[in-house]
Amino acid sequence: MMPRRLPHFCPGEAHDIKQWLREEGSQEAVTAWEAAIADYVGMPAAAAVSSGRQGMVLILEHLGIGQGDEVIIPAYTLKDLAVLIQKLGARPVPADISPDTLNVTPQAIRARLNSRTKAVIALHAFGVPCPIEEVVAVAKEREIPVIEDCAHALGASVGGRQVGTFGEAAFFSFEATKPVNTFGGGMVVSRDDALLEKVRAHNARGADDSGPFEKKTRAARTERLLFATKLAFPFLYLLATPQLRRPVERAYRSVLHAPPKKVRYLPAQAKLGLRKLPSLAERIRQRRRQADLLAGLLRPDIDVQRVESDCTTTWYFFVALLPCEASKVRKGLLMRGIDAGIEDEIADNCARLLEDHQCPNVHGVYSRAIVLPLHEGLSDPDIEKLARTLNALVP
Ligand SMILES: Cc1ncc(COP(=O)(O)O)c(C=O)c1O
């Protein structure tokens, strides 16, 4: 089986995690990890938090966002973000995406601005930077803060400058398949010390509970084993069966993707992050090489998410746009041993979920997009097989 993604593991980390959990106590490692991320991104400081989602909520709360306010979000993003904005009493307003870059455009954001708009969330979708400088310029005309959603994008840059440094604040995610994986957790970066103090205080109030972290490490190891032994096939087959897709996906998300509620980011997670960060640049380089190979082998009528020439991406996901509905080829790929993701396994169509009719581009992208395998476990012959198989399956 060729999985579409593979959480990054360092040799011996399972043993070390057990040891670190036994030693728990001091917050020194978390402080060092915050400093390492701030330094990597090029910001004065950072604050760790239990999830990227929690990071976004804390930023919005700090900005005073609540009842009657509007927050612009990309039409193509994780739906949980819209729900969390609604929980604050505010209204999430989707802005349409470019069908080439799959990112929000400054024009779409401008079209959704009004006197109630209090923040813009700019996602760097699948690691590909959005036109963040233009987005910030549009928002600045009305003094509206921009929050960068860097959940997929640690290591991506625009004109040599790391994402996460352009807006008022940014949040990163360290979930299992993210560029740096600490089996949950996130980080807020900002030049606003008061915000970072709030995030740290929030984290300090969280329960000292390693349960969710340990559950995620076990689930990721099990997933890896299932792929290695082909036992993942029955699960993926259910996922590729339209009538069963929703409950199977929900069950999966509840294990690997659920944000831990009131737990704190643990020193053991910080130690894992400190160990994994140094290899990030090399892992991105490997993925870029694979992505170039794959893109060059695909049929000309299969488009690949565009990366602007002054930008670098993390290749968190390799997203292709098919000339047909992606659901039509997904099972065929699976029957040939290739796992691919479609529809809300990639991102949610938030315009549809919010019953908004001003985002025409997102609908076509949502149904045509497919995430193809891209990770360090693939060889060049694997990538050639992938391209050959997909090219033959697309009608
Ligand atoms: C676009 C986007 N934003 C935010 C998040 C939230 O990150 P976390 O899972 O750490 O809460 C995710 C998670 O995958 C995401 O895909």
The ligand as a MOL file (V3000), in Angstrom:
LIG
                    3D

  0  0  0     0  0            999 V3000
M  V30 BEGIN CTAB
M  V30 COUNTS 16 16 0 0 0
M  V30 BEGIN ATOM
M  V30 1 C -6.3610 24.7750 7.6830 0
M  V30 2 C -6.1760 24.3670 9.0950 0
M  V30 3 N -6.1760 25.2940 10.0450 0
M  V30 4 C -6.0260 24.9790 11.3360 0
M  V30 5 C -5.8530 23.6800 11.7300 0
M  V30 6 C -5.7990 23.3930 13.1880 0
M  V30 7 O -4.7110 22.7400 13.6830 0
M  V30 8 P -4.8450 21.7910 14.9620 0
M  V30 9 O -5.2400 20.4310 14.4720 0
M  V30 10 O -3.4920 21.8220 15.5740 0
M  V30 11 O -5.8800 22.3730 15.8570 0
M  V30 12 C -5.8210 22.6710 10.7670 0
M  V30 13 C -5.6070 21.2750 11.1360 0
M  V30 14 O -5.3990 20.4130 10.3330 0
M  V30 15 C -6.0100 23.0170 9.4140 0
M  V30 16 O -6.0430 22.0850 8.4400 0
M  V30 END ATOM
M  V30 BEGIN BOND
M  V30 1 1 1 2
M  V30 2 1 2 3
M  V30 3 2 2 15
M  V30 4 2 3 4
M  V30 5 1 4 5
M  V30 6 1 5 6
M  V30 7 2 5 12
M  V30 8 1 6 7
M  V30 9 1 7 8
M  V30 10 2 8 9
M  V30 11 1 8 10
M  V30 12 1 8 11
M  V30 13 1 12 13
M  V30 14 1 12 15
M  V30 15 2 13 14
M  V30 16 1 15 16
M  V30 END BOND
M  V30 END CTAB
M  END
